[in-house]
Amino acid sequence: MVKVEIFGLALDEAGKSPIIVLKDEGETRVLPIWIGAVEAMSISMAINKIPFPRPMTHDLLLNSINALGGTIARVEITDIENGTFFAELVVSTGEETRRIDCRPSDAIALAVRAECPILAGESVLDEAGGPFPEHPEAVIKTEDSSQWLEELDRLSEDDVKYKM
């Protein structure tokens, strides 16, 4: 497993679908994952620490895990099959560790909230990753949430390409 972090959020030029872009620690490779608009919004809101008056879905799940005595130790993007990514939450409860299957977009949304590491399998990076871009400004920076929100407002649910 390779430690990765969020490089930014972008939009697929052709389909206007949200993409979460992860980068490895050495900034030699990136891993783009097409996600849904709702998950993109959740990740963006958590990165930018935008408060909500009530818990959103990913906040609720994290609160539930914590209330039951667990903590999210890390999330792992474990596999890719036919263009579909697979991930697992690694949850620690005292002496026990459990692995919970989930979509990478949900795992990343939880990782941002739990402030835990995100890891990607070497085989996933080999198959779906690419070289670190020469011009990284093409990615919508996480600090610029207003631009991201404007882009998301232009999307309709019918236009979103799900590859989770």
C-alpha positions in Angstrom: 0.0 0.0 0.0 1.1 3.5 -0.9 0.1 6.5 1.2 -1.8 9.1 -0.9 -3.4 12.4 -0.2 -6.0 14.5 -1.9 -4.4 16.6 -4.6 -7.7 18.3 -5.6 -11.1 18.0 -7.2 -11.6 18.4 -10.9 -14.2 17.9 -13.6 -14.0 15.5 -16.5 -13.8 17.9 -19.5 -16.0 15.7 -21.7 -18.7 14.5 -19.3 -18.4 17.3 -16.6 -18.2 14.5 -14.0 -16.5 15.2 -10.7 -13.1 13.5 -10.2 -11.1 13.2 -6.9 -7.4 13.3 -7.7 -5.1 11.6 -5.2 -1.3 12.0 -5.3 1.4 9.8 -3.8 3.7 11.2 -1.1 6.6 11.6 -3.6 4.4 13.5 -6.0 5.4 11.1 -8.8 2.0 9.6 -9.5 -1.7 10.7 -9.4 -4.8 8.5 -9.1 -8.0 10.1 -10.6 -11.3 8.5 -9.4 -14.6 9.5 -11.0 -17.1 10.1 -8.2 -20.7 11.3 -7.8 -21.6 15.0 -7.3 -22.9 14.4 -3.8 -19.7 12.7 -2.7 -17.6 15.4 -4.3 -19.6 18.1 -2.4 -19.2 16.1 0.9 -15.4 15.8 0.4 -15.1 19.5 -0.6 -17.1 20.7 2.4 -15.0 18.6 4.8 -11.7 19.8 3.3 -12.8 23.4 3.6 -14.3 22.8 7.1 -17.6 24.3 6.1 -20.0 23.8 9.1 -23.5 22.4 8.9 -26.1 22.9 11.6 -26.8 19.1 11.6 -24.7 16.1 10.8 -24.5 15.2 7.1 -24.4 11.5 6.1 -20.6 11.0 6.3 -20.6 12.9 9.7 -23.4 10.6 10.9 -21.4 7.5 10.0 -18.2 8.8 11.7 -20.2 9.8 14.8 -21.8 6.3 14.9 -18.4 4.6 14.6 -17.0 6.7 17.4 -20.1 6.3 19.6 -19.7 2.5 19.3 -16.1 2.8 20.5 -14.4 2.6 17.1 -12.0 4.8 15.3 -11.2 4.9 11.6 -7.5 4.0 11.5 -7.1 4.4 7.8 -8.9 3.9 4.5 -7.5 1.7 1.7 -8.3 1.8 -2.0 -7.7 -1.9 -2.6 -8.7 -2.8 -6.1 -10.1 -1.8 -9.5 -12.1 -4.2 -11.6 -13.6 -3.1 -15.0 -13.3 0.5 -14.1 -14.9 0.2 -10.7 -12.7 1.1 -7.6 -13.0 -0.8 -4.3 -12.1 0.5 -0.9 -12.2 -0.5 2.7 -12.5 1.3 6.0 -10.1 0.0 8.6 -11.9 0.5 11.9 -10.2 -0.2 15.2 -12.3 -1.0 18.3 -10.0 -1.6 21.2 -8.0 -4.8 20.5 -10.0 -5.6 17.3 -9.6 -4.3 13.8 -12.4 -4.7 11.2 -12.4 -4.0 7.5 -15.6 -2.6 6.0 -16.2 -2.6 2.2 -17.1 0.8 0.8 -16.8 3.0 -2.2 -13.6 5.0 -2.4 -15.6 8.3 -2.5 -17.3 7.5 0.8 -14.0 6.3 2.3 -12.2 9.5 1.3 -15.1 11.6 2.7 -14.7 9.8 6.0 -10.9 10.0 6.0 -11.0 13.8 5.7 -13.4 14.0 8.6 -11.5 11.4 10.7 -8.1 12.9 9.7 -6.8 9.5 9.0 -4.4 8.2 6.3 -5.6 7.2 2.8 -3.7 4.3 1.2 -3.9 2.9 -2.3 -2.7 -0.5 -3.5 0.3 -0.5 -5.7 -1.6 -2.5 -8.3 -4.4 0.1 -8.3 -1.8 2.9 -8.9 -0.2 0.8 -11.6 -3.5 0.2 -13.4 -5.4 3.4 -13.0 -2.7 6.0 -11.9 -0.6 8.3 -14.1 2.4 10.5 -13.8 2.2 13.6 -11.7 1.1 16.5 -14.0 3.5 19.1 -15.4 0.8 21.8 -15.0 -1.0 20.9 -11.7 -3.0 24.2 -11.8 -5.5 22.4 -14.1 -6.9 20.8 -10.9 -9.4 22.9 -9.0 -7.6 23.5 -5.7 -9.3 22.5 -2.5 -8.9 26.0 -1.1 -11.1 27.3 -3.9 -14.4 25.8 -2.9 -16.5 28.6 -4.4 -15.3 27.7 -7.9 -16.0 24.0 -7.2 -19.5 24.9 -5.9 -20.2 26.8 -9.0 -19.2 23.9 -11.1 -21.3 21.5 -9.1 -24.3 23.8 -9.4 -24.1 23.5 -13.2 -24.4 19.7 -13.0 -27.6 17.8 -13.2 -27.9 14.3 -11.7 -28.5 12.9 -15.2 -25.1 14.2 -16.3 -23.1 12.6 -13.6 -20.9 9.6 -14.5 -20.6 7.2 -11.6 -17.5 5.1 -11.3 -17.4 4.2 -7.7 
